[in-house]
Amino acid sequence: MEHRFTGPSYTIGIEEELMILDAETLDLANMIEPMLESAQTDEGAGEVKPELMESVLEIATDPCRSTAEAGAQLRALRARVRETAESKGLAIGSAGTHPFAMWEDQRIVARPRYRDLISALRFVARQEIIFGIHVHVGIDDPDKAIHVANGMRVHMPVLLALSANSPFWRADATGLASTRTPIFRAFPRVGIPPTYNDWADYAKRINFMCESGVIQDYTYLWYDVRPHPNLGTVEVRVMDSQTRVEHTLGLAALVQALVKELAEHFAAGKRLAKYPHEMIDENKWLAARHGLEDELIDLPSQKRIGTKELARRLRDRAREHAQDLGSADDLEAIDDLLNHGNGAARQVVVYEANHDLREVVAEIVTATGE
């Protein structure tokens, strides 16, 4: 298997999946093609792309040296698609789910990959009207990339708890902080990934899957964290889309710093601690259910610990690395999530005032544009 794990290390790229909405009704709008015709960017300014559904739009930065540089691109991309939307009677919102949309009303994008996906997965793919963010961090060695991806597995629950932003689904208050998580769990090859011994082991196992005909290539592995050989990155995919752009950048800064910590861990010749897969997965469930408002298992000690306390501990570990990477200012947004609640908690506050989900979406649209 070919790869591009050649550096430079710690470059960062961010992808956000956004909702295309009717500006008056705040329903999802199947309008990706008109948006793509008008919202394309100049070279070096990121990219606007389709996703599975015609009501979903993805924006993606170029590889950047820091979250400050990525943030400038991301804000410009949000502004561009928002202006395009407004010119067409549409609006843009960002959250892990649309609170009252029905997947039955969504059209599939007219692209071979997506039509083939529906053909292969049927209902499982058709009901996947969810929105996430993906963070890519550059790595300069294939074995190091495997080590980093293995090590990042234990951090997925905390990243999910911080990012949880989907408490409503099909006009229902689900009782979950991240409803997006169990919806996506219906897909094959998702969730906490297996570990790999090294690059050779990864390449052998993925080639086995490809040669068996079960997947076309490694991009059909939709795990929470994965090596991305074509881009030369480790990609973290566990997080709900964030309404406020500063929260996206705070999470990206945290991911970038944790990747740096693990890359240095590999360079020092250290081995990763081994934790039971089922306990990492249980922590992920607890994060999806409660967000920041309960406890996770502190795996080294096997004791329960407040999720916020665990997140603060991770933030503190990341701070020095973030300073080295020039991302310390953006990392401060993690404090806002810890002190004032993640996106799910903020949506619930709006909902509890009047039990009006359109009011929730209106608030999402406003905050997405700030």
VMD Tcl script that draws the C-alpha trace (Angstrom):
set ca {
  {0.00 0.00 0.00}
  {1.37 3.39 -0.99}
  {1.45 6.22 1.53}
  {2.42 9.87 1.87}
  {3.58 9.87 5.48}
  {6.52 12.05 4.54}
  {5.83 15.25 6.48}
  {5.86 17.99 7.33}
  {4.59 16.88 10.72}
  {1.66 18.43 12.58}
  {0.11 20.30 9.67}
  {-3.61 20.52 10.33}
  {-6.66 20.31 8.11}
  {-10.28 20.64 9.24}
  {-13.48 19.44 7.56}
  {-16.94 20.55 8.70}
  {-20.26 19.07 7.56}
  {-22.92 21.80 7.54}
  {-26.70 21.89 7.14}
  {-28.31 23.61 4.15}
  {-31.60 25.09 5.37}
  {-34.60 26.90 3.97}
  {-34.22 30.38 5.45}
  {-37.93 30.72 6.27}
  {-39.02 27.27 7.44}
  {-35.57 26.15 8.73}
  {-36.20 22.73 7.20}
  {-33.28 20.99 5.53}
  {-33.12 21.95 1.85}
  {-31.92 19.62 -0.93}
  {-29.86 22.38 -2.54}
  {-26.24 21.23 -2.70}
  {-25.89 21.61 -6.48}
  {-26.91 25.31 -6.61}
  {-24.62 25.91 -3.63}
  {-21.67 24.24 -5.36}
  {-22.22 26.27 -8.52}
  {-21.86 29.54 -6.62}
  {-19.66 28.87 -3.58}
  {-16.43 27.57 -5.09}
  {-13.23 28.99 -3.63}
  {-9.96 30.27 -5.02}
  {-6.89 28.04 -4.97}
  {-5.30 27.98 -1.53}
  {-8.53 28.99 0.22}
  {-9.96 25.59 1.09}
  {-12.74 23.69 -0.60}
  {-16.53 23.37 -0.71}
  {-17.71 19.79 -1.40}
  {-20.87 17.65 -1.48}
  {-21.60 14.85 0.96}
  {-24.02 11.91 0.89}
  {-27.22 14.00 1.13}
  {-28.20 16.97 -1.03}
  {-28.97 18.91 2.17}
  {-25.39 18.56 3.47}
  {-22.44 20.72 2.51}
  {-18.82 20.11 3.51}
  {-16.16 22.77 3.85}
  {-12.52 21.78 4.17}
  {-9.38 23.78 4.81}
  {-6.11 23.17 3.04}
  {-3.26 21.70 5.13}
  {-2.25 24.52 7.46}
  {0.69 25.13 9.77}
  {-1.43 25.99 12.81}
  {-5.01 26.27 13.98}
  {-4.69 30.06 13.59}
  {-4.07 29.63 9.86}
  {-6.75 26.92 9.60}
  {-9.16 29.13 11.54}
  {-8.77 32.01 9.09}
  {-9.63 29.65 6.22}
  {-12.51 28.05 8.11}
  {-14.09 31.39 8.99}
  {-13.74 32.55 5.39}
  {-15.32 29.31 4.13}
  {-18.24 29.64 6.54}
  {-18.74 33.24 5.44}
  {-18.63 32.29 1.76}
  {-21.21 29.50 1.99}
  {-23.42 31.63 4.25}
  {-23.40 34.49 1.74}
  {-24.13 32.08 -1.09}
  {-26.98 30.55 0.87}
  {-28.52 33.93 1.68}
  {-28.51 34.85 -2.02}
  {-30.68 31.79 -2.68}
  {-33.14 32.11 0.19}
  {-31.22 29.56 2.23}
  {-29.32 29.49 5.51}
  {-26.41 27.51 6.95}
  {-26.39 25.80 10.33}
  {-23.91 23.59 12.15}
  {-24.77 20.88 14.69}
  {-24.51 17.09 14.95}
  {-28.13 16.56 13.83}
  {-30.98 18.68 12.52}
  {-33.48 18.66 15.42}
  {-36.64 17.85 13.45}
  {-35.59 16.72 9.95}
  {-36.80 13.41 8.53}
  {-34.31 11.35 6.58}
  {-37.12 10.21 4.27}
  {-37.26 13.74 2.84}
  {-33.56 13.88 1.91}
  {-32.22 13.22 -1.58}
  {-28.96 11.42 -2.31}
  {-26.25 13.34 -4.16}
  {-25.88 12.31 -7.81}
  {-22.33 10.96 -7.50}
  {-21.32 7.33 -8.21}
  {-19.67 6.81 -4.79}
  {-22.77 7.87 -2.91}
  {-25.21 5.95 -5.09}
  {-23.02 2.86 -4.73}
  {-23.01 3.42 -0.97}
  {-26.81 3.46 -0.86}
  {-26.90 0.37 -3.04}
  {-24.54 -1.45 -0.68}
  {-25.87 -0.30 2.70}
  {-29.52 0.49 1.92}
  {-31.46 1.87 4.91}
  {-28.30 2.10 7.03}
  {-26.86 4.76 4.72}
  {-30.15 6.38 3.72}
  {-31.03 7.38 7.31}
  {-27.60 8.87 8.00}
  {-28.61 12.53 8.12}
  {-25.87 13.53 10.57}
  {-23.05 16.06 10.65}
  {-19.49 15.74 11.98}
  {-16.08 17.39 11.92}
  {-12.90 15.65 10.86}
  {-9.43 16.82 11.90}
  {-6.33 15.73 9.95}
  {-2.84 16.05 11.41}
  {0.25 15.43 9.27}
  {2.71 12.67 10.22}
  {6.14 12.04 8.69}
  {6.51 8.26 9.13}
  {4.08 5.37 8.48}
  {4.91 3.38 11.63}
  {4.55 6.57 13.65}
  {1.12 7.14 12.10}
  {-0.01 3.70 13.25}
  {1.34 4.35 16.76}
  {-0.48 7.69 16.93}
  {-3.77 6.25 15.67}
  {-3.52 3.41 18.19}
  {-2.79 5.84 21.01}
  {-5.56 8.25 20.09}
  {-8.21 5.56 20.61}
  {-8.32 6.13 24.37}
  {-9.01 9.87 23.84}
  {-12.10 9.39 21.65}
  {-14.63 9.43 24.54}
  {-13.38 12.75 25.93}
  {-13.33 14.33 22.47}
  {-16.89 13.12 21.95}
  {-18.04 14.43 25.33}
  {-16.61 17.86 24.58}
  {-18.10 17.96 21.08}
  {-21.52 16.37 21.73}
  {-24.01 18.57 19.88}
  {-26.99 16.46 18.82}
  {-29.62 16.04 21.57}
  {-32.60 16.03 19.16}
  {-33.56 13.64 16.34}
  {-36.75 13.50 14.28}
  {-38.45 16.10 16.50}
  {-37.67 14.11 19.64}
  {-35.57 14.94 22.68}
  {-33.57 11.73 22.72}
  {-32.00 11.98 26.17}
  {-28.57 11.68 24.53}
  {-25.94 14.37 24.23}
  {-24.74 12.93 20.91}
  {-27.55 11.20 19.04}
  {-25.30 11.30 15.98}
  {-23.13 8.61 17.58}
  {-25.64 5.71 17.69}
  {-27.06 6.69 14.29}
  {-23.63 6.39 12.70}
  {-22.95 3.22 14.66}
  {-25.33 1.40 12.31}
  {-22.67 1.70 9.59}
  {-20.13 -1.11 9.21}
  {-16.48 -0.46 10.06}
  {-17.14 2.41 12.48}
  {-16.47 3.24 16.12}
  {-13.32 2.52 18.12}
  {-10.92 0.92 15.63}
  {-8.78 -2.17 16.06}
  {-5.09 -1.70 16.82}
  {-2.34 -2.53 14.34}
  {1.19 -3.67 15.13}
  {2.85 -1.35 12.61}
  {2.47 -0.06 9.06}
  {3.19 -3.47 7.52}
  {0.45 -5.06 9.65}
  {-2.01 -2.31 8.71}
  {-1.22 -2.60 4.99}
  {-1.55 -6.39 5.07}
  {-4.91 -6.33 6.83}
  {-6.40 -3.57 4.68}
  {-5.16 -5.26 1.50}
  {-6.86 -8.46 2.68}
  {-10.17 -6.58 2.91}
  {-9.70 -4.98 -0.51}
  {-8.66 -8.20 -2.22}
  {-11.62 -9.98 -0.62}
  {-13.90 -7.43 -2.27}
  {-15.59 -6.20 0.92}
  {-14.24 -2.64 0.51}
  {-12.81 -0.75 -2.47}
  {-10.10 0.98 -0.46}
  {-9.28 2.11 3.08}
  {-11.56 5.17 2.86}
  {-14.46 2.76 3.42}
  {-13.19 2.31 6.98}
  {-15.12 5.00 8.87}
  {-13.50 4.52 12.28}
  {-13.35 7.29 14.91}
  {-9.64 7.66 14.21}
  {-7.75 6.28 11.24}
  {-4.51 6.64 9.30}
  {-5.12 8.39 5.98}
  {-2.25 7.18 3.76}
  {-3.22 9.21 0.67}
  {-3.01 12.45 2.67}
  {-0.22 11.42 5.04}
  {-2.33 12.24 8.09}
  {-3.99 10.74 11.11}
  {-7.67 11.67 10.93}
  {-9.96 12.03 13.97}
  {-13.64 11.61 13.04}
  {-15.48 11.07 16.35}
  {-16.73 14.61 16.93}
  {-20.14 16.18 16.25}
  {-20.19 19.31 14.11}
  {-19.80 22.43 16.22}
  {-22.16 25.37 16.04}
  {-19.52 27.93 17.04}
  {-16.39 28.00 14.93}
  {-14.19 28.70 17.95}
  {-15.25 25.34 19.41}
  {-14.24 23.57 16.20}
  {-10.83 25.22 16.44}
  {-10.47 24.42 20.15}
  {-11.14 20.74 19.48}
  {-8.76 20.81 16.52}
  {-6.04 22.36 18.68}
  {-6.56 19.64 21.28}
  {-6.36 16.90 18.65}
  {-3.23 18.39 17.10}
  {-1.51 18.63 20.50}
  {-2.43 15.04 21.44}
  {-1.08 13.80 18.11}
  {2.20 15.61 18.80}
  {2.40 14.03 22.26}
  {1.93 10.55 20.80}
  {4.39 11.18 17.94}
  {7.04 12.13 20.51}
  {6.07 9.06 22.54}
  {6.84 6.93 19.44}
  {10.12 8.74 18.77}
  {11.22 8.01 22.33}
  {10.74 4.29 21.73}
  {7.94 3.96 24.29}
  {5.08 1.50 24.18}
  {1.42 2.34 24.52}
  {-0.57 1.20 27.52}
  {-3.11 -1.47 26.60}
  {-6.73 -1.00 27.63}
  {-9.64 -3.36 26.90}
  {-11.46 -2.37 23.73}
  {-14.79 -2.85 25.47}
  {-13.88 -0.30 28.17}
  {-12.87 2.36 25.65}
  {-16.13 1.66 23.84}
  {-18.08 1.85 27.12}
  {-16.55 5.24 27.82}
  {-17.61 6.34 24.36}
  {-21.19 5.28 25.08}
  {-21.16 7.21 28.36}
  {-19.89 10.29 26.52}
  {-22.62 9.99 23.88}
  {-25.28 9.55 26.55}
  {-24.24 12.22 29.06}
  {-21.75 14.50 27.31}
  {-19.78 16.35 29.98}
  {-22.37 15.94 32.70}
  {-21.48 12.57 34.22}
  {-18.46 10.32 34.67}
  {-16.12 8.18 32.60}
  {-13.85 5.35 33.65}
  {-10.30 6.51 34.32}
  {-8.78 3.49 32.59}
  {-5.38 3.40 34.31}
  {-7.05 3.28 37.74}
  {-10.35 1.62 36.74}
  {-12.18 4.22 38.83}
  {-15.00 6.55 37.79}
  {-14.02 10.18 37.35}
  {-16.00 13.26 36.39}
  {-15.89 13.72 32.62}
  {-15.06 17.40 33.01}
  {-12.17 16.56 35.31}
  {-10.81 14.06 32.80}
  {-11.16 16.63 30.02}
  {-9.35 19.26 32.10}
  {-6.53 16.81 32.72}
  {-6.23 16.17 28.98}
  {-6.32 19.89 28.21}
  {-3.54 20.54 30.72}
  {-1.39 17.83 29.16}
  {-1.96 19.32 25.74}
  {-1.21 22.93 26.65}
  {2.58 22.86 26.25}
  {2.32 21.04 22.93}
  {-0.27 23.55 21.74}
  {2.11 26.37 22.63}
  {4.86 24.73 20.59}
  {2.47 24.39 17.65}
  {1.18 27.96 17.84}
  {-2.30 26.75 18.74}
  {-2.49 27.69 22.42}
  {-4.92 30.57 21.88}
  {-7.41 28.31 20.11}
  {-7.06 25.63 22.80}
  {-8.67 28.09 25.25}
  {-12.06 27.36 23.64}
  {-11.99 24.04 25.52}
  {-12.41 26.09 28.71}
  {-15.58 27.63 27.29}
  {-17.01 24.16 26.62}
  {-16.11 23.04 30.14}
  {-17.39 26.17 31.86}
  {-20.53 26.91 29.83}
  {-21.51 23.56 28.35}
  {-21.08 21.74 25.07}
  {-23.38 22.27 22.11}
  {-25.93 19.71 23.33}
  {-26.34 21.47 26.67}
  {-26.78 24.83 24.92}
  {-29.44 23.43 22.57}
  {-31.37 21.98 25.51}
  {-31.37 25.37 27.30}
  {-32.96 27.00 24.22}
  {-35.49 24.18 23.86}
  {-36.59 24.23 27.50}
  {-37.69 27.86 27.26}
  {-40.58 27.17 24.83}
  {-40.25 23.55 23.67}
  {-39.89 24.95 20.15}
  {-37.41 23.09 17.94}
  {-37.56 25.76 15.22}
  {-36.35 28.19 17.84}
  {-33.45 25.80 18.49}
  {-32.56 25.73 14.78}
  {-32.83 29.51 14.54}
  {-30.36 29.82 17.41}
  {-28.03 27.34 15.65}
  {-28.14 29.41 12.45}
  {-27.37 32.62 14.33}
  {-24.46 31.13 16.28}
  {-23.07 29.40 13.19}
  {-22.71 32.79 11.56}
  {-21.01 34.55 14.46}
}
mol new
graphics top color blue
foreach p $ca { graphics top sphere $p radius 0.5 }
foreach p [lrange $ca 0 end-1] q [lrange $ca 1 end] { graphics top cylinder $p $q radius 0.2 }
display resetview
